[in-house]
């Protein structure tokens, strides 16, 4: 029965495209009008065209099993774009740049004078109990003072339309390749929309990434040797590692391809012999990077890599130790960091966060577990969480015990109801919850992707957007608002 | 710039694909040969096991070398590292890690070939459809080879593919000669004479060399000419000398080639100096042993010069022809 905006129910959430039954937001008006003109058969045709393009382009995430070998699953994709007006985006972009600048200043400070602790902004005991603080990094000064060169911050929008930062991923954030590929798919499926709209392009990301990587080379050469270090083909993000390497024209290497010489320089083994490497975009966690410095059992890393990095002979992206700021307790302090380091007001708010280390706040959290979301400080991917309003009494009791036992490891936030956006279900549209992950690059300059990766929870009512748990993605459009 | 790991994986992918194709050829030709010989002189299926060098393992797992068990061992037994399925599996594992260095279709075909070989295995083991099954495998490998020749940049990586393919091919050619010439003709019983032609024809056919032999040699199929053709012919792609020339031309465009080229030159001069057509069975066997040793040397030199030879986790690291040493 085709797409009828009049019967699209937004149910008290903020919807990204529709402001009231039958009424599109200004930036989305033309797309919504266009979609309404499509017949069922045409919609189905577009959906199949997208599926075909995804298959042909080989956009996959890899699942490996011994029996069946590698299964490359197609990335679930929805053809209705998520649209953000450019004026709003400019503000978000400025907010993200501000945030990442403050985060980098914080990390640099933490591994040097720790002024932020001395000045009483950030409690010493939180730093002392940080899982991702690396004593090996104390006193190191990476080029340009940048530690988190690539940051993926997750944004969500509450009922009233406010955009919040939910978390900052400063270790090895992934997903940017899907953002790029989603755009290619959309151009094939809806070329006419791109002709009539002014949609800002996303495809300069690989060259911005390459420029950023070159800008931090420790060796002043015209063409630094940049490599992407992957854990290998069995990693679920291997597609992205290979994709980015290919797009940048950089070598995709594994740990065993690299060797650190007695001169503390890093070399890759090629058929011509050893070739010096200047910048390593590593997609391996800190603890696996170098068996000499961290986990001696790691097969993925390169013995001596930390030595080379400390000697300033190679740049590592992100820098080891940058994860100290990828901690939900540290997250709670970011608005204070922005004031402290930049003397600016935060442009993008945090979700209000209760720290269980503070006695008063902890009492509040324990008394209000049925209204709050409790998260462990250092997990990612939604593991180990309690969603209070949906939990059983028994689950809540378990968390009372966990929080009392290790208050440093838990934070609590009010439940933010993610905004929705129209999503194709068969041949009609229904609201589904979304978030947004833009990527911020910091080198000589700071740049932000145009939009980012919109992840959508395809199951009705679900707010879980992870691909392994029924999540998919959408193309994200930053468009000029048209007067209607 | 070519990473050692990538070069190594491309080399071994090509070797394993070629091994799968050659094994398919062997089984196919043997099936046909047996139909043409009277029961009392049929050499049976044991020679195939000898050619691929898995006697000990075969005896332990199967005992009697009858048609069904040999077919199973050589086609579908994944415990046999030389079986077609094992070779295709190893080819795919090597291809997986370097799929971005090849055209996408090549990876897809390597993948599809393995999956089809696995899912149609029953046809390969049974009697009636085996020919089609093996033909599909031979064609599948040929298709990949052709696709790579026609769509992959002929850069250094491609040279490693070609080297792997040709070393494996040359190796298989001399193994076939070794076993066939010794075992297909038990004694020199006069009863066999009428079938000599057929047997040497089967050697040629297992290498798709029958027609080419006819055109090149313009003589009937006889031992001396066949041997000369298969060892020394410059232009036939499966002749030993030709395969070594191919490897030589690959090395010519690679860096740090001096040692491998010297090793290879020693092997080539063995062939040019030899007169296999005049060798007795014993001399022939000794000659082939020398060539096998030479191939091992060439493989090891390539490996030491270009590959990540310190890494045991690379799939498919195995000595080239191990059974000559074991014998």
Boltz contact constraints between the chains, C-beta under 6 A:
constraints:
  - contact:
      token1: [A, 233]
      token2: [B, 96]
      max_distance: 6.0
  - contact:
      token1: [A, 233]
      token2: [B, 97]
      max_distance: 6.0
  - contact:
      token1: [A, 242]
      token2: [B, 100]
      max_distance: 6.0
  - contact:
      token1: [A, 246]
      token2: [B, 100]
      max_distance: 6.0
  - contact:
      token1: [A, 256]
      token2: [B, 308]
      max_distance: 6.0
  - contact:
      token1: [A, 256]
      token2: [B, 311]
      max_distance: 6.0
  - contact:
      token1: [A, 257]
      token2: [B, 3]
      max_distance: 6.0
  - contact:
      token1: [A, 257]
      token2: [B, 5]
      max_distance: 6.0
  - contact:
      token1: [A, 269]
      token2: [B, 4]
      max_distance: 6.0
  - contact:
      token1: [A, 269]
      token2: [B, 308]
      max_distance: 6.0
  - contact:
      token1: [A, 270]
      token2: [B, 1]
      max_distance: 6.0
  - contact:
      token1: [A, 270]
      token2: [B, 2]
      max_distance: 6.0
  - contact:
      token1: [A, 270]
      token2: [B, 3]
      max_distance: 6.0
  - contact:
      token1: [A, 270]
      token2: [B, 4]
      max_distance: 6.0
  - contact:
      token1: [A, 271]
      token2: [B, 2]
      max_distance: 6.0
  - contact:
      token1: [A, 271]
      token2: [B, 4]
      max_distance: 6.0
  - contact:
      token1: [A, 271]
      token2: [B, 7]
      max_distance: 6.0
  - contact:
      token1: [A, 271]
      token2: [B, 306]
      max_distance: 6.0
  - contact:
      token1: [A, 272]
      token2: [B, 255]
      max_distance: 6.0
